[in-house]
Amino acid sequence: MADLSPSRTFADLNTGTLDLPWNGDFTLDSQGRTVIADGDTAFLQRIERRLLTTPRLTDSTTGRGITRPDYLFEPTFGAGMRRLVDRTYYLEELKRLVTAQVLADPETSQAPPPQIEVVATDTLATAGNSVVEIHITVVRKPDRLISFTLPFLA
């Protein structure tokens, strides 16, 4: 985690990313200061945010936007995986979507390509819903191998 001592200026904060997990709140250090994510933590948070952010969806016939994107100033950003909840989709299609989004991050090494495994399971603990786990193994530049899993209810 990056240093946020009082001697740092606001301009210094522009070089970092706030430590903000998708399902949580701002992360604070022991002194109550906002933590800046860096390294692998910032990379994982960017990938998760990219996968869950909904882009503008367009009508295939007219090309007109039919939904508002989560990021108004980058309407094509994101995979929009939250919209897949309670919908039927093909696992190979999901793998292609995740692969494209992981490769879109500037710190993702293009070779070797990311390895994406999608596993769907039904369990009693989820009240009959499927749990889809996306296992991602990626090389983060320059040569750091990272593996992580993102769970979703489907």
C-alpha positions in Angstrom: 0.0 0.0 0.0 1.2 3.5 -0.9 2.1 6.1 1.7 -0.5 8.7 2.4 1.4 10.8 4.9 0.3 14.4 5.4 3.3 15.6 3.5 1.9 14.1 0.3 0.0 16.6 -1.9 -3.3 16.1 -3.8 -1.3 15.8 -7.0 0.5 12.8 -5.5 -2.8 11.0 -5.1 -3.4 11.2 -8.8 -0.6 8.7 -9.3 -2.4 6.0 -7.3 -5.7 4.2 -7.2 -7.9 4.3 -4.1 -8.1 0.9 -2.5 -11.8 0.3 -3.1 -12.9 -3.4 -3.3 -16.0 -3.9 -5.5 -18.1 -5.3 -2.7 -16.7 -3.0 0.0 -15.9 0.5 1.1 -12.8 2.7 1.0 -10.0 1.0 2.9 -8.6 2.9 5.8 -5.3 2.5 7.5 -4.8 2.3 11.3 -4.7 6.1 11.5 -8.0 6.5 9.6 -6.4 7.7 6.3 -7.6 6.4 2.9 -5.3 3.7 1.5 -4.0 3.8 -2.0 -3.9 0.4 -3.7 -0.9 -0.4 -5.8 0.8 -3.4 -7.4 -1.3 -6.6 -7.6 -4.1 -5.2 -5.5 -4.7 -2.3 -7.9 -4.4 -4.7 -10.9 -7.0 -7.1 -9.4 -9.4 -4.3 -8.5 -9.1 -2.9 -12.1 -9.9 -6.3 -13.6 -12.9 -6.8 -11.3 -14.2 -3.3 -12.0 -13.7 -3.8 -15.7 -15.7 -7.1 -15.6 -18.6 -5.7 -13.6 -19.0 -2.3 -15.1 -21.8 -2.1 -17.7 -21.0 -0.5 -21.0 -23.6 1.3 -23.2 -25.7 -1.3 -25.0 -26.8 -0.5 -28.5 -29.6 -1.8 -30.7 -28.1 -4.0 -33.3 -30.4 -2.7 -36.0 -30.3 1.0 -35.4 -27.0 1.4 -33.6 -28.7 3.6 -31.0 -28.0 3.3 -27.4 -30.6 1.4 -25.4 -29.0 1.6 -21.9 -26.9 4.2 -20.1 -23.4 3.1 -19.4 -22.0 3.0 -15.8 -19.1 5.3 -16.9 -20.7 8.1 -18.9 -17.4 9.4 -20.2 -16.2 6.0 -21.3 -19.4 4.4 -22.7 -17.6 1.3 -24.1 -15.7 0.5 -20.9 -16.6 -2.8 -19.2 -18.0 -6.2 -19.8 -21.3 -5.8 -18.0 -21.3 -9.1 -16.3 -23.8 -8.0 -13.7 -26.4 -8.1 -16.4 -25.8 -11.8 -16.9 -27.4 -12.7 -13.5 -30.5 -14.9 -14.1 -29.8 -15.1 -17.8 -28.8 -18.0 -20.0 -25.4 -17.7 -21.6 -22.8 -20.0 -23.1 -19.7 -20.7 -21.1 -17.4 -20.2 -24.2 -19.0 -16.8 -24.8 -18.4 -15.9 -21.2 -14.7 -17.0 -21.5 -14.3 -14.8 -24.7 -15.8 -11.8 -22.9 -13.6 -12.2 -19.8 -10.5 -12.8 -22.0 -11.1 -9.6 -24.0 -11.6 -7.5 -20.9 -8.5 -8.9 -19.1 -6.4 -8.3 -22.2 -7.7 -4.7 -22.4 -5.9 -3.8 -19.1 -2.6 -2.0 -20.0 -0.7 -4.1 -17.4 -1.8 -7.5 -18.9 0.9 -9.2 -20.9 -0.5 -10.2 -24.3 1.7 -13.3 -24.4 1.1 -15.8 -23.0 -2.6 -15.0 -23.2 -4.7 -15.2 -20.0 -6.1 -18.6 -19.0 -9.8 -18.4 -18.2 -11.7 -21.2 -16.7 -15.5 -20.9 -16.0 -17.0 -23.3 -13.6 -20.8 -23.4 -12.9 -22.2 -25.4 -9.9 -25.6 -25.7 -8.3 -25.6 -25.9 -4.5 -28.2 -26.0 -1.8 -26.4 -23.1 0.0 -27.4 -20.8 -2.9 -31.1 -21.7 -2.8 -31.0 -23.4 -6.2 -29.0 -20.6 -8.0 -25.9 -21.5 -9.9 -22.6 -20.2 -8.7 -20.3 -19.3 -11.5 -16.6 -19.1 -10.6 -14.3 -17.5 -13.0 -10.7 -18.6 -12.5 -8.2 -16.2 -14.1 -4.5 -16.8 -14.5 -2.7 -13.9 -16.1 0.8 -12.5 -16.5 1.0 -8.9 -15.3 3.8 -6.9 -16.8 6.7 -7.3 -16.6 6.6 -11.0 -15.7 4.4 -11.5 -12.6 2.0 -14.5 -12.8 -1.3 -13.9 -10.9 -4.2 -16.3 -10.3 -7.5 -15.3 -8.8 -11.1 -16.4 -8.7 -14.2 -14.2 -9.1 -17.5 -15.8 -7.8 -20.9 -14.8 -9.2 -24.4 -16.0 -8.6 -26.1 -16.7 -11.8 
